[in-house]
Amino acid sequence: MNYDFIAIPDEPVPQAANPLFQHVVTTYASETNKTVSMWRAVPDDCLDFKPHEKSNTIGWVGMHMAGILGWVDLTLNRDSLDIAPVGAEPYRTPVPNSRQEILDQFDRNLATARAAIAAASDEQFMKPWSLLMTGEVLFTMPRAAVLRSFVLNHMIHHRGHLCVYLRLNDVPVPA
């Protein structure tokens, strides 16, 4: 099939300082492209759709996926992230008003992620990073592993949700 909304990168893939980490960077660029191409297919009138009362809406999935892109900068430039800090409100995914709002958030976080990747040293990729909830460590692993598993795999996982949601709404899914 021919889709008009296949994402073509506007910029070259950022280069990691160490070729060892280039596969993470290249995969990141490829997967974000596929994700943006999926979001270009989503009609605004589907943002409130959810297939089950226990499921999230398409709009929530989109803002969550856009937020995941923001984790690249957090992963490379902070030692940890507490998603529910003691004495503060836990992170909540914002509710979008339009597909464009989701794409704009993607664009902002993608630009920040590209800059963080381009500036990252070998040492940064190998430094440990931790995810916390209420001050308790949920996991700690090297930042390169966090980017591959917690960021990329997580985004791909939610892109799978989006494919199903689109099919349930008879919206063509980009190849």
C-alpha positions, 0 to 999 in steps of 0.5 A: 500500500502507498501511505502519504504519511510515511515519516522521512527524517528531516535531519541526519541520524545523530552520531554517538561518540562511540561506535559501540552505542551507534546501534542505539542511536540509529534504532532510536532514529528509526523507531521515532520515525515509525512512531511519528508516521503512526501519529500522522494517521490518527484522526482528531476525532479518535483521541477519546477512543478506548477499546475497554473501560480499563484501557487508556484512550488513544490521546493518552497513549499519544501523550505518553509516547511523546513523553517517553521521548523526553526520557532520553534527556532525563536518562542521559543528563540526570542520575535518576527519576522519581516518578512519584516523589515523596511529598509531591504529586506523581507524574501524570500524563497530560490529556491532549486536545488534538493530534497536533498537540501530540505531534508538537510534543513529539517534535519538542522532545525529539529535538531535545533527545537528539541534542542529548544524544549528540552531546553524550560521551562514552562515560555518560552512556555507561553511567548507572541510571535509576528509576525510583518511586516514592524514593525507592529504587525500582531498577538501576542499569547503564544508561545505554541499556535504559535507552534501549529497554525503558525508552525504545522498547517501551515506545514500541510497546505502546505503538503496538497499542496504537496499531490495534486502536487504529484498526478498531477504528478502521483507520489504515495503519502505516506500513 
